[in-house]
């Protein structure tokens, strides 16, 4: 399941993708239009800026914008940056692997093999969809 932080990050980045190359987007606009608490959004956008997905400008005419083209930001990138892993179990994580507690050895665990496949298929799908996808950036009226 996606965390609230990940869902907020996706919605904020979708909003910025809708406004790509239109100048800085004020934090309050993103927060209001996407129903995200301003304080939480500030933290999320700061993290995304450190990771190079978002750029920011302070001041009266300031705000946020995508630092990369929408086509260069995949949903897989966003989930990995905000959640840390696409794996549903710790033993299936590529970069944060942990042995599951109260489990069989991985070589004997059929669930482990299933979760590796789920992780890989999830990565294929999320890495193939970018913020430029029409269904991902259209505003619903």
C-alpha positions in Angstrom: 0.0 0.0 0.0 1.3 3.5 -0.8 1.9 5.7 2.1 0.1 9.0 2.5 3.4 10.8 1.9 3.8 9.0 -1.4 0.3 9.8 -2.5 0.7 13.4 -1.6 4.0 13.5 -3.5 2.4 12.0 -6.6 -0.5 14.5 -6.5 1.9 17.5 -6.0 4.1 16.3 -8.9 1.1 15.8 -11.1 0.0 19.3 -10.3 3.4 20.6 -11.2 3.4 18.5 -14.4 0.1 20.2 -15.4 1.8 23.6 -15.0 5.1 22.6 -16.6 7.0 25.5 -18.0 4.5 28.0 -16.7 6.7 29.4 -14.0 6.7 28.9 -10.2 3.6 27.4 -8.7 2.8 28.8 -5.2 2.8 26.2 -2.4 -0.7 27.3 -1.3 -2.1 26.6 -4.8 -0.8 23.1 -4.8 -1.9 22.5 -1.2 -5.4 23.8 -1.8 -6.0 22.2 -5.2 -4.6 18.9 -4.1 -6.0 18.9 -0.6 -2.6 18.4 1.0 -1.7 20.0 4.4 0.7 22.9 3.7 3.3 21.9 6.4 3.5 18.3 5.1 3.7 19.5 1.5 6.6 21.8 2.4 8.5 18.8 3.8 7.7 16.7 0.8 8.6 19.3 -1.8 11.9 20.0 0.1 12.8 16.3 -0.1 11.9 16.2 -3.8 14.0 19.3 -4.4 17.0 17.7 -2.7 16.5 14.7 -5.0 16.5 17.0 -8.1 12.9 16.5 -9.1 11.6 19.9 -8.0 13.2 23.3 -8.2 12.1 26.2 -5.9 12.3 30.0 -5.7 11.6 31.9 -2.6 9.9 35.3 -2.3 6.6 36.9 -3.3 6.7 35.5 -6.9 8.2 32.2 -5.7 7.0 28.7 -5.8 7.8 25.3 -7.1 8.2 23.7 -10.6 9.5 20.5 -12.0 13.3 20.4 -12.4 12.9 17.7 -15.0 10.5 17.3 -17.9 7.4 15.3 -17.0 8.5 12.5 -19.4 11.7 12.1 -17.4 9.9 11.4 -14.1 8.4 7.9 -13.7 6.0 6.8 -11.0 8.6 4.2 -10.1 11.0 7.1 -9.3 8.5 8.8 -7.1 7.6 5.7 -5.2 11.2 4.8 -4.6 12.1 8.3 -3.4 9.2 8.6 -1.0 8.6 5.0 0.1 12.1 3.6 -0.4 11.1 0.4 -2.1 8.6 -1.2 -4.4 8.7 -4.5 -2.5 5.8 -5.6 -0.4 8.0 -7.6 1.9 11.4 -6.7 3.4 13.0 -9.9 1.9 12.0 -8.8 -1.7 13.5 -5.3 -1.5 16.4 -4.7 -3.8 18.1 -1.9 -1.9 16.7 -2.3 1.7 16.7 -6.1 1.9 16.0 -7.6 5.3 15.3 -11.2 6.3 11.7 -11.5 7.3 11.1 -12.3 11.0 9.4 -15.6 11.8 9.8 -17.0 8.3 11.5 -19.8 6.5 14.9 -19.4 5.0 14.5 -17.5 1.7 15.7 -20.4 -0.3 12.7 -22.4 1.0 10.1 -19.7 1.1 7.7 -19.8 -1.8 6.2 -16.4 -0.7 9.7 -14.8 -1.1 9.8 -16.0 -4.7 6.3 -14.6 -5.4 7.2 -11.3 -3.8 10.3 -11.0 -5.9 8.2 -11.4 -9.0 5.5 -9.0 -7.8 8.3 -6.4 -7.1 9.8 -6.9 -10.6 6.4 -6.6 -12.4 5.4 -3.6 -10.3 8.7 -1.9 -11.2 8.1 -2.6 -14.9 4.7 -1.0 -14.8 5.6 2.0 -12.6 8.8 2.7 -14.5 7.0 2.7 -17.8 4.5 5.4 -16.8 5.7 9.0 -16.5 4.1 12.2 -15.4 3.7 13.1 -19.1 1.1 10.3 -19.6 -2.2 12.0 -20.4 -4.2 10.0 -17.9 -1.6 10.9 -15.2 -1.7 14.7 -15.7 -5.2 15.6 -16.9 -7.2 17.5 -14.3 -10.5 16.0 -13.6 -13.4 18.5 -13.8 
